[in-house]
Amino acid sequence: MAPSLQDNRWHYGGSQDEVFRSIAEGRPGGMPTWGAVIPGPEMGALASYVRSLGEGKDLTTENFTGATV
């Protein structure tokens, strides 16, 4: 199972460059390399999107269905 992209806790760093690098180079244990498949500008947009997933969320008060507890 992959880690959450919504909790703003990044195993390999959460800066724009670090997320871009994770997408481009992949990560051990399951994240494939996408650098040869996704063009650089699109990968940059994807990194921005992934980083935005956790903005404004307090996941400590949400369960897996998104309902607050």
Backbone hydrogen bonds in HBPLUS format (Angstrom, degrees):
<---DONOR---> <-ACCEPTOR-->    atom                        ^
c    i                          cat <-CA-CA->   ^        H-A-AA   ^      H-
h    n   atom  resd res      DA  || num        DHA   H-A  angle D-A-AA Bond
n    s   type  num  typ     dist DA aas  dist angle  dist       angle   num
A0019-VAL N   A0015-SER O   2.93 MM   4  6.14 165.2  1.96 162.1 165.0     1
A0020-PHE N   A0016-GLN O   2.96 MM   4  6.07 161.5  2.00 148.3 154.3     2
A0021-ARG N   A0017-ASP O   2.91 MM   4  6.07 157.2  1.96 143.3 149.6     3
A0022-SER N   A0018-GLU O   2.95 MM   4  6.20 151.1  2.03 142.0 149.8     4
A0023-ILE N   A0019-VAL O   3.02 MM   4  6.33 155.9  2.08 151.9 157.5     5
A0024-ALA N   A0020-PHE O   2.86 MM   4  6.09 167.4  1.88 155.9 159.8     6
A0025-GLU N   A0021-ARG O   2.77 MM   4  5.68 170.4  1.78 153.0 156.2     7
A0026-GLY N   A0022-SER O   2.87 MM   4  5.03 133.8  2.09 125.7 135.6     8
A0034-TRP N   A0023-ILE O   3.07 MM  11  5.84 147.9  2.17 153.3 160.3     9
A0035-GLY N   A0024-ALA O   2.97 MM  11  3.90 143.2  2.11 127.2 119.3    10
A0027-ARG N   A0031-MET O   2.94 MM   4  4.83 152.7  2.01 122.6 129.7    11
A0037-VAL N   A0034-TRP O   2.95 MM   3  5.20 153.0  2.02 111.9 120.7    12
A0038-ILE N   A0034-TRP O   2.97 MM   4  5.96 169.4  1.99 177.2 173.7    13
A0042-GLU N   A0039-PRO O   3.07 MM   3  5.45 117.3  2.47 109.6 124.5    14
A0043-MET N   A0039-PRO O   2.86 MM   4  6.09 151.6  1.94 155.1 164.3    15
A0044-GLY N   A0040-GLY O   2.89 MM   4  6.13 150.1  1.98 152.7 160.7    16
A0045-ALA N   A0041-PRO O   3.08 MM   4  6.37 152.4  2.16 140.5 147.4    17
A0046-LEU N   A0042-GLU O   2.89 MM   4  6.12 151.9  1.97 143.7 151.9    18
A0047-ALA N   A0043-MET O   2.88 MM   4  6.10 156.3  1.93 146.4 152.5    19
A0048-SER N   A0044-GLY O   3.04 MM   4  6.29 155.0  2.10 143.7 150.2    20
A0049-TYR N   A0045-ALA O   2.96 MM   4  6.21 155.1  2.02 145.4 152.3    21
A0050-VAL N   A0046-LEU O   2.87 MM   4  6.14 168.4  1.89 157.6 159.9    22
A0051-ARG N   A0047-ALA O   3.00 MM   4  6.17 160.4  2.04 147.6 152.9    23
A0052-SER N   A0048-SER O   3.05 MM   4  6.23 136.0  2.25 138.8 150.5    24
A0052-SER N   A0049-TYR O   2.97 MM   3  5.07 127.4  2.26  97.7 112.4    25
A0053-LEU N   A0050-VAL O   3.27 MM   3  5.48 153.6  2.35 104.6 112.0    26
A0055-GLU N   A0052-SER O   3.16 MM   3  5.34 159.8  2.21 110.0 116.3    27
A0057-LYS N   A0054-GLY O   3.36 MM   3  5.68 156.2  2.42 133.5 128.6    28
A0061-THR N   A0058-ASP O   3.16 MM   3  6.11 171.1  2.17 124.3 126.9    29
A0062-GLU N   A0059-LEU O   3.23 MM   3  5.00 172.1  2.24 105.6 105.7    30
A0069-VAL N   A0061-THR O   3.04 MM   8  5.61 150.2  2.13 132.7 140.0    31
A0063-ASN N   A0067-ALA O   2.99 MM   4  5.73 158.2  2.04 154.2 159.8    32
A0066-GLY N   A0063-ASN O   3.02 MM   3  5.39 160.1  2.06 113.6 120.1    33
